[in-house]
Amino acid sequence: MPNPAAPKDTFNNLPAAKRLRIEAALAREFAIHGYRKASLNTVVKSLGIAKGSLYQYFDGKESIFLCVFDRFTDQVKAMLKRPAAGEEEGLWETLRQTMRAGLTFIDTYPDLYQLYLNVLFEHEVPRREELIRRVRLFSLDYFGPLVAKGQVLGEVSARVPVVRAVFMIDAVLDRFLQGYARPYLDGGLGLASKDAEALGAEINGLIAALRQGLAG
């Protein structure tokens, strides 16, 4: 079965710089306007290319959006490989590094992160439930082994099911990053206005609360 997010070979064969420029323009349009209101005419005008070129690269608007969302998930996985390299430091230190990496991701790829928020909150996004489920399952795949190892090391109570512990960790991580990116979602923490040291203190406080609750 063909992958609906896969671009055509004509796109894959473009020079890397041109592919990235097109992806960036598409991500920005979807980030600003959401899926339904995003205009491919605006994108091609900003790129200085014919609209027909996009249909030489993709099957249509849905295919374009899914391809850009794949770009988001690829960048997230690349981001998480770096904290995961320090697994020997334990669950909580890895989570601390992951939260800091998340802040860097938002600063580096603001349009891709907004695209993710649009998927969460915009009901007209194609394959929305599938995309959200994919992100959540990826979180389980990433944190699940860390929690299981933490139970062996005594960092997490063995009485807490792994999936429940991951749910709590993922919920705190997701809300923390949402609050940093969008102040109206921070619950009064003022994350967006804090410097690196203050953000580090918030991360430590959240992890301490999680650690105390999950340690039993």
LUMBA-416937 format. One line per 10 residues: number of its first residue (from 0); their letters; for each residue z negated, x negated, y negated of N, C-alpha, C. Coordinates in nm, 4 decimals. Layout:
N
NUM) A) Z X Y Z X Y Z X Y ~ ...
end
This chain:
216
0) MPNPAAPKDT) 0.0000 -0.0855 0.1205 0.0000 0.0000 0.0000 0.0000 -0.0884 -0.1246 ~ 0.0950 -0.0691 -0.2175 0.1013 -0.1549 -0.3363 -0.0207 -0.1384 -0.4248 ~ -0.0572 -0.2476 -0.4902 -0.1698 -0.2472 -0.5825 -0.1242 -0.1889 -0.7152 ~ -0.1808 -0.0745 -0.7605 -0.1338 -0.0120 -0.8853 -0.1607 -0.0974 -1.0083 ~ -0.2512 -0.1949 -0.9953 -0.2833 -0.2805 -1.1092 -0.1951 -0.4043 -1.1146 ~ -0.1150 -0.4255 -1.0092 -0.0367 -0.5487 -1.0030 0.0825 -0.5419 -1.0978 ~ 0.0965 -0.6397 -1.1873 0.2160 -0.6425 -1.2728 0.3373 -0.6856 -1.1906 ~ 0.4531 -0.6650 -1.2470 0.5753 -0.7047 -1.1780 0.5924 -0.8564 -1.1834 ~ 0.6792 -0.9058 -1.0972 0.7033 -1.0505 -1.0928 0.7554 -1.1031 -1.2265 ~ 0.8283 -1.0171 -1.3007 0.8796 -1.0614 -1.4310 0.7656 -1.0999 -1.5246
10) FNNLPAAKRL) 0.6498 -1.0334 -1.5112 0.5338 -1.0689 -1.5926 0.4666 -1.1951 -1.5394 ~ 0.4504 -1.2017 -1.4090 0.3859 -1.3190 -1.3494 0.4659 -1.4466 -1.3737 ~ 0.5962 -1.4323 -1.3912 0.6812 -1.5496 -1.4103 0.6898 -1.5953 -1.5561 ~ 0.6272 -1.5195 -1.6463 0.6259 -1.5614 -1.7867 0.5416 -1.6872 -1.8042 ~ 0.5689 -1.7653 -1.9077 0.4807 -1.8784 -1.9378 0.3373 -1.8292 -1.9587 ~ 0.2411 -1.9077 -1.9162 0.1007 -1.8655 -1.9202 0.0581 -1.8233 -2.0602 ~ 0.0999 -1.8982 -2.1621 0.0589 -1.8668 -2.2990 0.1087 -1.7285 -2.3411 ~ 0.2310 -1.6939 -2.3012 0.2858 -1.5636 -2.3378 0.2141 -1.4521 -2.2621 ~ 0.1837 -1.4734 -2.1332 0.1103 -1.3737 -2.0558 -0.0262 -1.3460 -2.1189 ~ -0.0959 -1.4512 -2.1565 -0.2291 -1.4349 -2.2151 -0.2214 -1.3631 -2.3493
20) RIEAALAREF) -0.1169 -1.3909 -2.4264 -0.1020 -1.3255 -2.5567 -0.0779 -1.1761 -2.5385 ~ 0.0035 -1.1395 -2.4403 0.0293 -0.9982 -2.4128 -0.0980 -0.9308 -2.3620 ~ -0.1683 -0.9948 -2.2688 -0.2923 -0.9376 -2.2156 -0.3951 -0.9176 -2.3263 ~ -0.4055 -1.0152 -2.4167 -0.5029 -1.0053 -2.5254 -0.4697 -0.8887 -2.6183 ~ -0.3408 -0.8709 -2.6498 -0.3000 -0.7604 -2.7375 -0.3261 -0.6261 -2.6711 ~ -0.2989 -0.6170 -2.5425 -0.3235 -0.4920 -2.4700 -0.4731 -0.4626 -2.4613 ~ -0.5528 -0.5658 -2.4321 -0.6979 -0.5466 -2.4232 -0.7536 -0.4986 -2.5564 ~ -0.7051 -0.5549 -2.6658 -0.7547 -0.5151 -2.7975 -0.7206 -0.3695 -2.8277 ~ -0.6002 -0.3280 -2.7945 -0.5588 -0.1894 -2.8210 -0.6428 -0.0911 -2.7390 ~ -0.6614 -0.1198 -2.6117 -0.7433 -0.0320 -2.5275 -0.8896 -0.0355 -2.5700
30) AIHGYRKASL) -0.9366 -0.1508 -2.6146 -1.0763 -0.1627 -2.6573 -1.1025 -0.0791 -2.7824 ~ -1.0118 -0.0843 -2.8774 -1.0317 -0.0151 -3.0054 -1.0136 0.1353 -2.9907 ~ -0.9107 0.1770 -2.9171 -0.8719 0.3184 -2.9171 -0.9022 0.3922 -2.7868 ~ -0.9479 0.3211 -2.6843 -0.9665 0.3872 -2.5563 -0.8338 0.4084 -2.4861 ~ -0.8407 0.4566 -2.3628 -0.7175 0.4690 -2.2847 -0.6230 0.5746 -2.3418 ~ -0.6736 0.6931 -2.3667 -0.5859 0.8045 -2.4051 -0.5157 0.7795 -2.5380 ~ -0.5871 0.7262 -2.6362 -0.5309 0.7101 -2.7697 -0.4617 0.5752 -2.7905 ~ -0.4719 0.4866 -2.6937 -0.4064 0.3550 -2.7082 -0.2554 0.3738 -2.7186 ~ -0.1935 0.2993 -2.8109 -0.0503 0.3117 -2.8361 0.0221 0.1838 -2.7940 ~ 0.1109 0.1984 -2.6977 0.1909 0.0829 -2.6581 0.2885 0.0438 -2.7688
40) NTVVKSLGIA) 0.3270 0.1395 -2.8533 0.4133 0.1074 -2.9676 0.3436 0.0101 -3.0617 ~ 0.2132 0.0331 -3.0826 0.1370 -0.0571 -3.1685 0.1321 -0.1966 -3.1087 ~ 0.1161 -0.2040 -2.9772 0.1073 -0.3340 -2.9098 0.2375 -0.4114 -2.9237 ~ 0.3492 -0.3465 -2.8925 0.4765 -0.4198 -2.8969 0.5109 -0.4592 -3.0406 ~ 0.4706 -0.3768 -3.1377 0.4955 -0.4121 -3.2779 0.4165 -0.5361 -3.3159 ~ 0.2903 -0.5437 -3.2712 0.2085 -0.6597 -3.3045 0.2588 -0.7857 -3.2349 ~ 0.3183 -0.7679 -3.1166 0.3699 -0.8829 -3.0420 0.5105 -0.9225 -3.0843 ~ 0.5798 -0.8302 -3.1520 0.7173 -0.8586 -3.1924 0.8140 -0.8566 -3.0760 ~ 0.7896 -0.7657 -2.9782 0.8789 -0.7537 -2.8633 0.9257 -0.6087 -2.8518 ~ 1.0293 -0.5861 -2.7730 1.0800 -0.4511 -2.7512 0.9875 -0.3767 -2.6552
50) KGSLYQYFDG) 0.9727 -0.2454 -2.6779 0.8862 -0.1674 -2.5903 0.9348 -0.1716 -2.4457 ~ 1.0663 -0.1794 -2.4290 1.1214 -0.1868 -2.2939 1.0737 -0.3083 -2.2166 ~ 1.0327 -0.4133 -2.2905 0.9845 -0.5339 -2.2237 0.8601 -0.5042 -2.1411 ~ 0.7714 -0.4175 -2.1944 0.6491 -0.3852 -2.1212 0.6813 -0.3182 -1.9879 ~ 0.7872 -0.2371 -1.9867 0.8230 -0.1676 -1.8637 0.9013 -0.2577 -1.7681 ~ 0.9414 -0.3735 -1.8181 0.9934 -0.4765 -1.7286 0.8792 -0.5525 -1.6621 ~ 0.7618 -0.5452 -1.7252 0.6450 -0.6174 -1.6744 0.5505 -0.5282 -1.5931 ~ 0.5445 -0.3988 -1.6279 0.4496 -0.3056 -1.5651 0.5191 -0.1748 -1.5326 ~ 0.4568 -0.0955 -1.4437 0.5149 0.0337 -1.4059 0.4881 0.1421 -1.5096 ~ 0.3880 0.1254 -1.5933 0.3558 0.2268 -1.6933 0.2201 0.2009 -1.7542
60) KESIFLCVFD) 0.1734 0.2943 -1.8356 0.0495 0.2762 -1.9101 -0.0703 0.2590 -1.8170 ~ -0.0771 0.3402 -1.7119 -0.1892 0.3289 -1.6187 -0.1907 0.1916 -1.5527 ~ -0.0759 0.1456 -1.5100 -0.0653 0.0133 -1.4483 -0.1104 -0.0954 -1.5453 ~ -0.0708 -0.0810 -1.6719 -0.1106 -0.1785 -1.7734 -0.2619 -0.1811 -1.7882 ~ -0.3223 -0.0618 -1.7987 -0.4681 -0.0550 -1.8169 -0.5410 -0.1155 -1.6980 ~ -0.4992 -0.0814 -1.5771 -0.5655 -0.1333 -1.4580 -0.5511 -0.2847 -1.4476 ~ -0.4374 -0.3368 -1.4902 -0.4169 -0.4813 -1.4901 -0.5127 -0.5494 -1.5874 ~ -0.5286 -0.4913 -1.7056 -0.6199 -0.5490 -1.8045 -0.7639 -0.5403 -1.7552 ~ -0.7993 -0.4295 -1.6877 -0.9345 -0.4193 -1.6334 -0.9567 -0.5242 -1.5246 ~ -0.8543 -0.5531 -1.4470 -0.8644 -0.6607 -1.3487 -0.8934 -0.7933 -1.4174
70) RFTDQVKAML) -0.8364 -0.8109 -1.5353 -0.8626 -0.9317 -1.6135 -1.0119 -0.9397 -1.6474 ~ -1.0711 -0.8247 -1.6827 -1.2149 -0.8195 -1.7105 -1.2950 -0.8610 -1.5880 ~ -1.2650 -0.8019 -1.4721 -1.3432 -0.8334 -1.3529 -1.3238 -0.9788 -1.3103 ~ -1.2039 -1.0319 -1.3268 -1.1801 -1.1722 -1.2928 -1.2647 -1.2651 -1.3795 ~ -1.2736 -1.2343 -1.5088 -1.3520 -1.3171 -1.5994 -1.5011 -1.3052 -1.5691 ~ -1.5468 -1.1855 -1.5318 -1.6877 -1.1684 -1.4951 -1.7200 -1.2511 -1.3714 ~ -1.6337 -1.2457 -1.2709 -1.6571 -1.3240 -1.1493 -1.6591 -1.4735 -1.1798 ~ -1.5703 -1.5174 -1.2671 -1.5694 -1.6582 -1.3053 -1.6989 -1.6955 -1.3771 ~ -1.7488 -1.6042 -1.4603 -1.8743 -1.6274 -1.5322 -1.9904 -1.6399 -1.4349 ~ -1.9932 -1.5545 -1.3323 -2.1062 -1.5514 -1.2401 -2.1056 -1.6675 -1.1427
80) KRPAAGEEEG) -1.9923 -1.7326 -1.1240 -1.9893 -1.8478 -1.0340 -2.0777 -1.9607 -1.0863 ~ -2.0888 -1.9710 -1.2185 -2.1672 -2.0804 -1.2752 -2.3164 -2.0603 -1.2526 ~ -2.3756 -1.9429 -1.2841 -2.5163 -1.9233 -1.2508 -2.5426 -1.9298 -1.1011 ~ -2.4487 -1.8783 -1.0199 -2.4701 -1.8774 -0.8750 -2.4790 -2.0184 -0.8189 ~ -2.4212 -2.1150 -0.8910 -2.4273 -2.2527 -0.8436 -2.5700 -2.3053 -0.8429 ~ -2.6606 -2.2361 -0.9149 -2.7992 -2.2804 -0.9203 -2.8918 -2.1950 -0.8368 ~ -2.8405 -2.1368 -0.7271 -2.9198 -2.0459 -0.6454 -3.0469 -2.1099 -0.5935 ~ -3.0440 -2.2411 -0.5720 -3.1627 -2.3073 -0.5188 -3.2813 -2.2962 -0.6138 ~ -3.2565 -2.2575 -0.7381 -3.3643 -2.2423 -0.8354 -3.4349 -2.1082 -0.8206 ~ -3.3847 -2.0202 -0.7379 -3.4522 -1.8941 -0.7122 -3.3891 -1.7771 -0.7853
90) LWETLRQTMR) -3.4278 -1.6569 -0.7419 -3.3719 -1.5329 -0.7956 -3.3915 -1.5222 -0.9456 ~ -3.5115 -1.5442 -0.9939 -3.5419 -1.5137 -1.1338 -3.4771 -1.6120 -1.2296 ~ -3.4702 -1.7388 -1.1900 -3.4007 -1.8348 -1.2764 -3.2508 -1.8068 -1.2765 ~ -3.1954 -1.7677 -1.1607 -3.0541 -1.7315 -1.1553 -3.0258 -1.6098 -1.2411 ~ -3.1170 -1.5111 -1.2376 -3.0999 -1.3933 -1.3227 -3.1060 -1.4326 -1.4696 ~ -3.1979 -1.5223 -1.5041 -3.2080 -1.5677 -1.6439 -3.0764 -1.6310 -1.6885 ~ -3.0196 -1.7163 -1.6048 -2.8924 -1.7806 -1.6383 -2.7795 -1.6780 -1.6465 ~ -2.7843 -1.5774 -1.5591 -2.6806 -1.4745 -1.5599 -2.6864 -1.3922 -1.6881 ~ -2.8066 -1.3598 -1.7340 -2.8209 -1.2828 -1.8578 -2.7687 -1.3627 -1.9767 ~ -2.7982 -1.4912 -1.9782 -2.7470 -1.5764 -2.0870 -2.5945 -1.5873 -2.0782
100) AGLTFIDTYP) -2.5432 -1.5992 -1.9559 -2.3975 -1.6059 -1.9386 -2.3324 -1.4760 -1.9847 ~ -2.4013 -1.3634 -1.9628 -2.3487 -1.2352 -2.0088 -2.3348 -1.2297 -2.1598 ~ -2.4325 -1.2846 -2.2310 -2.4242 -1.2902 -2.3775 -2.3037 -1.3733 -2.4212 ~ -2.2845 -1.4863 -2.3530 -2.1700 -1.5720 -2.3849 -2.0390 -1.4995 -2.3571 ~ -2.0355 -1.4234 -2.2478 -1.9148 -1.3476 -2.2136 -1.8802 -1.2489 -2.3245 ~ -1.9800 -1.1759 -2.3724 -1.9554 -1.0770 -2.4777 -1.9051 -1.1444 -2.6047 ~ -1.9625 -1.2591 -2.6391 -1.9185 -1.3314 -2.7586 -1.7774 -1.3869 -2.7418 ~ -1.7420 -1.4256 -2.6198 -1.6122 -1.4880 -2.5931 -1.5019 -1.3855 -2.5717 ~ -1.5360 -1.2752 -2.5033 -1.4363 -1.1731 -2.4688 -1.4826 -1.0352 -2.5167 ~ -1.4994 -1.0162 -2.6468 -1.5510 -0.8867 -2.6952 -1.4614 -0.7694 -2.6601
110) DLYQLYLNVL) -1.3292 -0.7892 -2.6601 -1.2390 -0.6782 -2.6287 -1.2488 -0.6391 -2.4816 ~ -1.2606 -0.7371 -2.3929 -1.2732 -0.7058 -2.2506 -1.4050 -0.6347 -2.2229 ~ -1.5122 -0.6745 -2.2938 -1.6393 -0.6062 -2.2713 -1.6328 -0.4633 -2.3246 ~ -1.5684 -0.4435 -2.4385 -1.5526 -0.3072 -2.4914 -1.4685 -0.2228 -2.3955 ~ -1.3709 -0.2847 -2.3324 -1.2911 -0.2138 -2.2328 -1.3814 -0.1607 -2.1212 ~ -1.4757 -0.2430 -2.0780 -1.5717 -0.2011 -1.9752 -1.6567 -0.0843 -2.0256 ~ -1.7039 -0.0930 -2.1499 -1.7829 0.0172 -2.2046 -1.7002 0.1453 -2.2114 ~ -1.5731 0.1323 -2.2450 -1.4870 0.2501 -2.2495 -1.4753 0.3156 -2.1117 ~ -1.4682 0.2329 -2.0088 -1.4612 0.2875 -1.8731 -1.5891 0.3643 -1.8411 ~ -1.7027 0.3125 -1.8851 -1.8296 0.3806 -1.8604 -1.8371 0.5153 -1.9315
120) FEHEVPRREE) -1.7863 0.5215 -2.0547 -1.8128 0.6373 -2.1394 -1.6925 0.7274 -2.1652 ~ -1.5720 0.6835 -2.1304 -1.4521 0.7631 -2.1573 -1.4046 0.8265 -2.0265 ~ -1.4111 0.9577 -2.0182 -1.3849 1.0257 -1.8920 -1.2371 1.0334 -1.8567 ~ -1.1489 1.0057 -1.9504 -1.0057 1.0177 -1.9226 -0.9444 0.8883 -1.8719 ~ -1.0246 0.7879 -1.8486 -0.9740 0.6614 -1.7958 -0.9235 0.6825 -1.6525 ~ -0.8043 0.6327 -1.6199 -0.7540 0.6510 -1.4827 -0.8380 0.5745 -1.3812 ~ -0.8620 0.6375 -1.2659 -0.9378 0.5764 -1.1565 -1.0769 0.5320 -1.2013 ~ -1.1340 0.6069 -1.2945 -1.2610 0.5672 -1.3568 -1.3725 0.5453 -1.2546 ~ -1.3924 0.6426 -1.1660 -1.5013 0.6305 -1.0694 -1.4813 0.5092 -0.9790 ~ -1.3574 0.4855 -0.9415 -1.3261 0.3700 -0.8567 -1.3589 0.2395 -0.9285
130) LIRRVRLFSL) -1.3257 0.2310 -1.0562 -1.3508 0.1083 -1.1325 -1.5008 0.0838 -1.1491 ~ -1.5753 0.1891 -1.1809 -1.7200 0.1747 -1.1972 -1.7842 0.1359 -1.0645 ~ -1.7421 0.2017 -0.9572 -1.7970 0.1704 -0.8250 -1.7694 0.0247 -0.7883 ~ -1.6513 -0.0234 -0.8248 -1.6169 -0.1621 -0.7943 -1.7117 -0.2597 -0.8632 ~ -1.7442 -0.2333 -0.9885 -1.8354 -0.3207 -1.0619 -1.9750 -0.3166 -1.0007 ~ -2.0216 -0.1963 -0.9667 -2.1554 -0.1831 -0.9090 -2.1646 -0.2505 -0.7721 ~ -2.0622 -0.2350 -0.6894 -2.0638 -0.2984 -0.5585 -2.0562 -0.4495 -0.5714 ~ -1.9833 -0.4974 -0.6704 -1.9787 -0.6415 -0.6943 -2.1171 -0.6929 -0.7305 ~ -2.1913 -0.6154 -0.8088 -2.3274 -0.6544 -0.8442 -2.4154 -0.6622 -0.7196 ~ -2.3978 -0.5662 -0.6270 -2.4743 -0.5681 -0.5022 -2.4381 -0.6908 -0.4188
140) DYFGPLVAKG) -2.3096 -0.7225 -0.4135 -2.2666 -0.8406 -0.3384 -2.3249 -0.9689 -0.3976 ~ -2.3382 -0.9715 -0.5308 -2.3864 -1.0916 -0.5988 -2.5384 -1.1053 -0.5891 ~ -2.6104 -0.9980 -0.6234 -2.7556 -1.0060 -0.6274 -2.8215 -0.9805 -0.4915 ~ -2.7523 -0.9089 -0.4017 -2.8125 -0.8758 -0.2736 -2.8645 -0.9974 -0.1970 ~ -2.7807 -1.0994 -0.1743 -2.8292 -1.2181 -0.1032 -2.9415 -1.2906 -0.1780 ~ -2.9379 -1.2877 -0.3111 -3.0434 -1.3525 -0.3891 -3.1766 -1.2802 -0.3713 ~ -3.1716 -1.1469 -0.3687 -3.2945 -1.0698 -0.3471 -3.3471 -1.0937 -0.2059 ~ -3.2573 -1.0916 -0.1070 -3.2999 -1.1152 0.0311 -3.3652 -1.2529 0.0446 ~ -3.3075 -1.3524 -0.0190 -3.3663 -1.4858 -0.0168 -3.4998 -1.4850 -0.0910 ~ -3.5064 -1.4097 -0.2013 -3.6311 -1.3998 -0.2761 -3.7423 -1.3365 -0.1939
150) QVLGEVSARV) -3.7066 -1.2453 -0.1045 -3.8072 -1.1853 -0.0166 -3.8620 -1.2887 0.0811 ~ -3.7758 -1.3753 0.1312 -3.8200 -1.4818 0.2223 -3.9128 -1.5785 0.1497 ~ -3.8825 -1.6049 0.0228 -3.9621 -1.7003 -0.0554 -4.0852 -1.6365 -0.1182 ~ -4.0991 -1.5045 -0.1035 -4.2145 -1.4367 -0.1604 -4.1981 -1.3978 -0.3052 ~ -4.0756 -1.4075 -0.3596 -4.0510 -1.3687 -0.4982 -4.0397 -1.2170 -0.5126 ~ -3.9980 -1.1506 -0.4065 -3.9794 -1.0059 -0.4050 -4.0490 -0.9507 -0.2808 ~ -4.1222 -0.8428 -0.2982 -4.1914 -0.7825 -0.1852 -4.0924 -0.7374 -0.0788 ~ -4.1237 -0.7681 0.0460 -4.0396 -0.7243 0.1578 -4.0425 -0.5738 0.1741 ~ -4.1377 -0.5075 0.1102 -4.1468 -0.3617 0.1188 -4.0454 -0.2922 0.0286 ~ -3.9847 -0.3670 -0.0632 -3.8840 -0.3094 -0.1532 -3.7460 -0.3270 -0.0903
160) PVVRAVFMID) -3.6745 -0.2193 -0.0599 -3.5394 -0.2334 -0.0043 -3.4504 -0.3147 -0.0981 ~ -3.3658 -0.3976 -0.0383 -3.2792 -0.4841 -0.1184 -3.1941 -0.4032 -0.2152 ~ -3.1360 -0.2932 -0.1688 -3.0479 -0.2152 -0.2564 -3.1250 -0.1570 -0.3743 ~ -3.2515 -0.1220 -0.3531 -3.3324 -0.0688 -0.4631 -3.3643 -0.1777 -0.5640 ~ -3.3983 -0.2960 -0.5150 -3.4274 -0.4082 -0.6053 -3.3040 -0.4452 -0.6866 ~ -3.1875 -0.4483 -0.6202 -3.0628 -0.4802 -0.6916 -3.0323 -0.3734 -0.7953 ~ -3.0565 -0.2473 -0.7614 -3.0341 -0.1380 -0.8569 -3.1149 -0.1617 -0.9837 ~ -3.2418 -0.1993 -0.9689 -3.3280 -0.2213 -1.0847 -3.2822 -0.3428 -1.1658 ~ -3.2500 -0.4510 -1.0964 -3.2050 -0.5727 -1.1648 -3.0738 -0.5457 -1.2388 ~ -2.9799 -0.4804 -1.1727 -2.8504 -0.4512 -1.2319 -2.8651 -0.3584 -1.3524
170) AVLDRFLQGY) -2.9565 -0.2606 -1.3412 -2.9779 -0.1670 -1.4520 -3.0309 -0.2392 -1.5758 ~ -3.1268 -0.3288 -1.5564 -3.1822 -0.4033 -1.6694 -3.0766 -0.4960 -1.7295 ~ -3.0028 -0.5672 -1.6442 -2.8980 -0.6575 -1.6926 -2.7926 -0.5813 -1.7718 ~ -2.7458 -0.4700 -1.7166 -2.6392 -0.3925 -1.7805 -2.6846 -0.3369 -1.9153 ~ -2.8047 -0.2807 -1.9204 -2.8552 -0.2227 -2.0451 -2.8819 -0.3313 -2.1481 ~ -2.9287 -0.4459 -2.1041 -2.9533 -0.5570 -2.1962 -2.8226 -0.5997 -2.2632 ~ -2.7174 -0.6160 -2.1852 -2.5895 -0.6593 -2.2410 -2.5273 -0.5506 -2.3281 ~ -2.5415 -0.4244 -2.2869 -2.4919 -0.3156 -2.3707 -2.5638 -0.3140 -2.5054 ~ -2.6952 -0.3343 -2.5019 -2.7730 -0.3341 -2.6255 -2.7364 -0.4487 -2.7174 ~ -2.7021 -0.5632 -2.6589 -2.6593 -0.6777 -2.7404 -2.5239 -0.6492 -2.8055
180) ARPYLDGGLG) -2.4332 -0.5876 -2.7286 -2.2981 -0.5622 -2.7795 -2.2936 -0.4462 -2.8777 ~ -2.3793 -0.3445 -2.8550 -2.3789 -0.2245 -2.9380 -2.5229 -0.1901 -2.9758 ~ -2.5639 -0.2190 -3.1004 -2.7045 -0.1996 -3.1413 -2.7578 -0.0593 -3.1174 ~ -2.6731 0.0429 -3.1216 -2.7226 0.1788 -3.1015 -2.7648 0.2026 -2.9561 ~ -2.7383 0.1054 -2.8683 -2.7777 0.1187 -2.7283 -2.8973 0.0300 -2.6925 ~ -2.9575 -0.0378 -2.7919 -3.0594 -0.1378 -2.7579 -3.2017 -0.0825 -2.7525 ~ -3.2189 0.0476 -2.7770 -3.3513 0.1074 -2.7660 -3.4539 0.0510 -2.8616 ~ -3.4088 -0.0040 -2.9742 -3.5015 -0.0563 -3.0742 -3.5352 -0.2032 -3.0586 ~ -3.4740 -0.2737 -2.9627 -3.5042 -0.4158 -2.9433 -3.4409 -0.5051 -3.0492 ~ -3.3393 -0.4551 -3.1180 -3.2748 -0.5351 -3.2223 -3.2069 -0.6595 -3.1686
190) LASKDAEALG) -3.1443 -0.6494 -3.0533 -3.0887 -0.7672 -2.9854 -2.9770 -0.8340 -3.0654 ~ -2.8898 -0.7549 -3.1252 -2.7733 -0.8117 -3.1933 -2.8111 -0.8972 -3.3128 ~ -2.9288 -0.8717 -3.3705 -2.9700 -0.9457 -3.4900 -3.0551 -1.0685 -3.4573 ~ -3.0806 -1.0950 -3.3311 -3.1699 -1.2043 -3.2938 -3.0926 -1.3326 -3.2662 ~ -3.1590 -1.4453 -3.2951 -3.0965 -1.5738 -3.2663 -3.1169 -1.6081 -3.1189 ~ -3.0639 -1.7235 -3.0784 -3.0671 -1.7613 -2.9373 -3.2094 -1.7719 -2.8841 ~ -3.2994 -1.8257 -2.9651 -3.4380 -1.8414 -2.9196 -3.5042 -1.7053 -2.8972 ~ -3.4839 -1.6129 -2.9915 -3.5434 -1.4802 -2.9787 -3.4819 -1.4028 -2.8619 ~ -3.3519 -1.4192 -2.8413 -3.2884 -1.3551 -2.7261 -3.3438 -1.4109 -2.5955 ~ -3.3688 -1.5416 -2.5947 -3.4295 -1.6029 -2.4770 -3.5664 -1.5451 -2.4481
200) AEINGLIAAL) -3.6435 -1.5177 -2.5541 -3.7761 -1.4584 -2.5368 -3.7653 -1.3165 -2.4800 ~ -3.6647 -1.2399 -2.5259 -3.6443 -1.1056 -2.4722 -3.6062 -1.1122 -2.3244 ~ -3.5195 -1.2066 -2.2907 -3.4805 -1.2237 -2.1507 -3.6030 -1.2560 -2.0656 ~ -3.6863 -1.3485 -2.1136 -3.8062 -1.3862 -2.0385 -3.8997 -1.2670 -2.0204 ~ -3.9119 -1.1843 -2.1249 -3.9998 -1.0688 -2.1171 -3.9491 -0.9657 -2.0170 ~ -3.8195 -0.9410 -2.0178 -3.7629 -0.8451 -1.9238 -3.7754 -0.8944 -1.7800 ~ -3.7496 -1.0232 -1.7601 -3.7602 -1.0786 -1.6251 -3.9049 -1.0767 -1.5780 ~ -3.9987 -1.1052 -1.6677 -4.1398 -1.1016 -1.6291 -4.1812 -0.9621 -1.5833 ~ -4.1324 -0.8600 -1.6542 -4.1649 -0.7222 -1.6168 -4.1041 -0.6864 -1.4819 ~ -3.9776 -0.7267 -1.4605 -3.9144 -0.7024 -1.3326 -3.9864 -0.7768 -1.2208
210) RQGLAG) -4.0180 -0.9013 -1.2485 -4.0806 -0.9853 -1.1461 -4.2153 -0.9283 -1.1033 ~ -4.2932 -0.8851 -1.1997 -4.4240 -0.8290 -1.1684 -4.4097 -0.7003 -1.0867 ~ -4.3119 -0.6174 -1.1268 -4.2948 -0.4910 -1.0569 -4.2412 -0.5069 -0.9160 ~ -4.1503 -0.6022 -0.8950 -4.0875 -0.6180 -0.7646 -4.1661 -0.7073 -0.6709 ~ -4.2561 -0.7883 -0.7251 -4.3329 -0.8798 -0.6392 -4.4326 -0.8030 -0.5537 ~ -4.4835 -0.6895 -0.6065 -4.5764 -0.6104 -0.5278 -4.7154 -0.6724 -0.5271
end
